[in-house]
Each structure stands twice: as C-alpha cells, then as structure tokens.
C-alpha cells in the first residue's frame, strides 16, 4: 500500500521533504510521488496537512481501525543463488547506507525508483545478523533466523557466530572443531541450522581439517599429513582450490619464537599479513598459516649450545664440514630433519 502525491507545481523544497520518507519513489509517467503507508509517512503527511501543503487529511485515506506500522530503515529480502541476501533501503539515510556498504562483498543496485537496494554474497551473513540484532535491518522473513539457534561463518574474522542462545557460542568455541557440535546438538533436540550454504561448507571443511580421514580412494601417491588435510577440506567445499608451494608445511613447535620487525613473537601468534625476518635479514610477509596438528618432533642442537624443536620434514640448508669424508667438501645442501637424524643414528657425521 502506498500514498500518492501529485505536486502542482513541483516545488523543490517539497520534493526535498518527500525523498526521506520510506520507499519514496517518483513515477515519471504520472509525474507523481508514492510513499509507503507506514507510521513515518502518516506522521509527516499529517503535519503537511496542518501546514496547508496537502489538500486531504491522510487519516481519511486509511481503513477504519487501520494502524500503519513503523518501517525499518532497511529490510532484508531473499536474493539470488550467488548473492542470497538483498537489503532494500526504505529511506535515503547516508549513515545507514554507509554501514550497509561497509560489509565486504556488498553491491549497490539502484533501479532509479526509490532508495535502491544492496545485494550480498553468503559470506556476509554474520555481518547482516549483527545489523538485524541492532535494529538497523528488519528481517521479516527470518532469512537469518531459520531456527532457534543460527550459525554463520564471519568472513571478516574467520570465526563462526551463533545467535539465538547466549550459551551456544561459548559451548561451540570450546568443542569445535574437535567435535561435530551441530550433529550432537541436533541429536539432543536443539533446533540449530546454518544461515547459508557457505557457512555449512566451511563448517564441514574445518571438521575435516581437524579430523582428517584416510587418503581418498584411488590416490596413487602417499600424501604428507598436511596434504591429506588439505584434500579432506577441499572435498567438503565448493570452488575450493589447493595450491601448495614447494617447501610448504615445515612445522615448528608451538611456543617457538620467531624474529619479526617488532621483536620476538610466538609462532602460534603469527597470522597472514604479519611480517617476519627472512634468512636474508629482510622483512617478508606471511602468506599462509597452517596447523599441522600432533606429530613427531626433533630437538636440533647447534654447536653454540642453542637449540630448536622442529618437525621431521623441516628443511635445513647445510654444508659438509671440513672433517667430513665426502667429495662434496664445503658444498651447500638441503636436507630434512628426519634425514639428518637418521645419519646421526647410523654414526655418520652430519653436515655442519
């Protein structure tokens, strides 16, 4: 339902007062404006009648006993498969618009009629849930609350967000991804569901990452643990690529300190985008962080008494010492920790 306003003449100052009303839209064919029937437009049109700007008291246009509702600044509506969320702006509010556009993946669509709408990819579900909870967006169709407890993956933080029960988030953070929390809760009768398919896939992928299974059927090569983990994750995800560079996955023990431009930092506290000091003394950026889980480790002690704990496949640039009986005297080589340990166990002198 809408109120129609025909201006004669079309005074700019009156148009300026119409535009902020909910879903105000100009129709070029009839040269008229329409605004949604709601509490906000009702209040404004009453005032305009008192000022002599309209010729009809707006209350006479309502059905007996009709009480128009208050319209939210923006309303969440279903979108397309690729962009399942669409937020229609009810008013031309710059602050609301800025908050909606700040969500990663937003795409503005203005048809020329009304304030326009913004569409979002599945990854925006968590951010949209925040705006629904704060009252900025109305979700009349419950697109983000399909169940008593809703779970979404927040692409901004890399974490899952649960809403509907304040206890759910704490419990989830404790038990996931070591356990399939959603399956357990459903067995217990909890009404829980994902807000979108993307969040469901990320959840399944992270379960697979933490609980890797046997190698895929038909695999003709033996995978390293981190490779098996990546394959397991990829099998749960759509459009997921695995690109492992040479030398990837050389593990360090949690607690090992790494030198950065800001000083020493524990390796588990480093994240993508941080900088560390490379072997050439220059700061380099971190492009990937991968948890290796539980694995055998070795303590490597150097001739100055210092030591470090690393994984079996950690790579070392070594050079054969002057005392080593080898034709490769003084040449540099690259060896894994496991190989060096086997040489030492066999009584051979390791490269210096």
C-alpha positions, 0 to 999 in steps of 0.5 A, a space after each residue: 500500500 502506498 500514498 500518492 502525491 501529485 505536486 502542482 507545481 513541483 516545488 523543490 523544497 517539497 520534493 526535498 521533504 518527500 525523498 526521506 520518507 520510506 520507499 519514496 519513489 517518483 513515477 515519471 509517467 504520472 509525474 507523481 510521488 508514492 510513499 509507503 503507508 507506514 507510521 513515518 509517512 502518516 506522521 509527516 503527511 499529517 503535519 503537511 496537512 496542518 501546514 496547508 501543503 496537502 489538500 486531504 487529511 491522510 487519516 481519511 485515506 486509511 481503513 477504519 481501525 487501520 494502524 500503519 506500522 513503523 518501517 525499518 530503515 532497511 529490510 532484508 529480502 531473499 536474493 539470488 543463488 550467488 548473492 542470497 541476501 538483498 537489503 532494500 533501503 526504505 529511506 535515503 539515510 547516508 549513515 545507514 547506507 554507509 554501514 550497509 556498504 561497509 560489509 565486504 562483498 556488498 553491491 549497490 543496485 539502484 533501479 532509479 525508483 526509490 532508495 535502491 537496494 544492496 545485494 550480498 554474497 553468503 559470506 556476509 551473513 554474520 555481518 547482516 545478523 549483527 545489523 538485524 540484532 541492532 535494529 538497523 535491518 528488519 528481517 521479516 522473513 527470518 532469512 537469518 533466523 531459520 531456527 532457534 539457534 543460527 550459525 554463520 561463518 564471519 568472513 571478516 574474522 574467520 570465526 563462526 557466530 551463533 545467535 539465538 542462545 547466549 550459551 551456544 557460542 561459548 559451548 561451540 568455541 570450546 568443542 569445535 572443531 574437535 567435535 561435530 557440535 551441530 550433529 550432537 546438538 541436533 541429536 539432543 533436540 536443539 533446533 540449530 541450522 546454518 544461515 547459508 550454504 557457505 557457512 555449512 561448507 566451511 563448517 564441514 571443511 574445518 571438521 575435516 581439517 581437524 579430523 582428517 580421514 584416510 587418503 581418498 580412494 584411488 590416490 596413487 601417491 602417499 600424501 604428507 599429513 598436511 596434504 591429506 588435510 588439505 584434500 579432506 577440506 577441499 572435498 567438503 567445499 565448493 570452488 575450493 582450490 589447493 595450491 601448495 608451494 614447494 617447501 610448504 608445511 615445515 612445522 615448528 613447535 608451538 611456543 617457538 619464537 620467531 624474529 619479526 620487525 617488532 621483536 620476538 613473537 610466538 609462532 602460534 601468534 603469527 597470522 597472514 599479513 604479519 611480517 617476519 625476518 627472512 634468512 636474508 635479514 629482510 622483512 617478508 610477509 606471511 602468506 599462509 598459516 597452517 596447523 599441522 596438528 600432533 606429530 613427531 618432533 626433533 630437538 636440533 642442537 647447534 654447536 653454540 649450545 642453542 637449540 630448536 624443536 622442529 618437525 621431521 620434514 623441516 628443511 635445513 640448508 647445510 654444508 659438509 664440514 671440513 672433517 667430513 669424508 665426502 667429495 662434496 667438501 664445503 658444498 651447500 645442501 638441503 636436507 630434512 630433519 628426519 634425514 639428518 637424524 637418521 645419519 646421526 643414528 647410523 654414526 655418520 657425521 652430519 653436515 655442519 
